[in-house]
Amino acid sequence: MAKLLLVEDDDAVRATLCEALELEGYAADCVASCAEAEAALAREPYALVVTDVRLPDGSGRDLAHKAIARGANVILLSGHPDEVRAIAPGRITGVAKPFRLDDLMQAIARHIAV
């Protein structure tokens, strides 16, 4: 199964999403910041990065560009719909918060299948 990186600064949301990914059979590394995500991206390849747009130490949009440069697709999560517009059609999908877990899992499956 594909390796995923989840970047979410809210502890409860991160824990819930990480558990959901594992229950779906994905191998997921779950981190809370841009710095942790950049370190993870430097260590190993990911098929998909799922990241919040607003992180305490940077922008998920900037992180998205770094992930794409390393060959990953990206799902941007945000409670601000204007922040999740596509910045690289086909490689990045925006998912507005709040979202249904099933909708996020379908978006993940679509990106993994690409």
N, C-alpha and C positions, 0 to 999 in steps of 0.2 A: 504494500500500500504506500501511497505517496507520503512524503515527509512535509509537514506544515510548520510554519512559525506563526504563532498568535502573539500580537502585541497589544496589550490592554492594561491601562494603568489602574483601573478600578479592580480591587482585589476580588470582590464577590463576582463581578462579571467575568473576570479572567478565569477564576476557578470553575464557574459554571460552564463556560464555553470550552475550556480545556477538557473537562470531564465529558462533555457532549461529543467532542471530537474523538476522544478515546473510545467511547461507546460505539461510535460509528466505524471504528476500526482504523482510524488515522493515527499515525505516529506524529505527535505534536509536541513541539517545544513551546512553552508559554512563558513570556517575559513581560515586564512592566514598563519598559522605557526604550527610547531610541538607542541609547548606549548599549543596553543589553541586546537589543535586536541586531545592531551593527556587529557586535562581537559574535553573535550566533551566525550571522550571514558570512562572516569571515572564516568561521570554522568549518561549515558544511553547506552543501547545496540544499535548497528547498524548492519543491514544486510550486508552492503557494505561500504567500505571506498575507495574513489577515491582520489588519492593523487599524486601530483607532486613529482618527485624523489628529485630534488634539491630545498630545502627550506632554508630560511635565517638562521634558528636556528637549523638545523639538517637534517637528511636524511629521505626521504619518505620510503626508504627500511627498516630502523629501525622501523619507525612507522607502516609499514605493518606487521612486526612480532608481535608488540603489539596488533594490531587490530585482527590478527588471533588468538592470545591467548585469546581474548575476544569473539571469535566465528564469527567474520566478515570475509567475503571475501574481496579481495582487487584488485583494478585496479591501476597500476602504470602508470603515465604519464611522458614522458620525450622527450626532443628534441635530446637526445643522445641514439640511439637504443640499444647500449650495456648495458645501465642501466635498460632497461625494460624486460630483459630476466626473465623467470620464476624462482622464488626462492622457490616456494612451488606449484608445478604443481597441477592444479585443484582449488586452493584457490586464486592464484594470476595470473592476466593477465597483460601483458604489452601492452600499446598503445603508439606508437611513435607519437610525435608532428612533423609537423602539422598533424592533423587528421580531418576527416570529422565528423561533429556532429552526423550524422546518424550512423556512425561506432561505435562511443563511446556509443550511446544509445543502440545499439544492444549488445555490450559487457556488458553493465549494465544489460540489460534484461536477458542475459544468466546467469549472476552470481546470479541474484535475483531468477531465476527459479531453481537453484541448491538446 
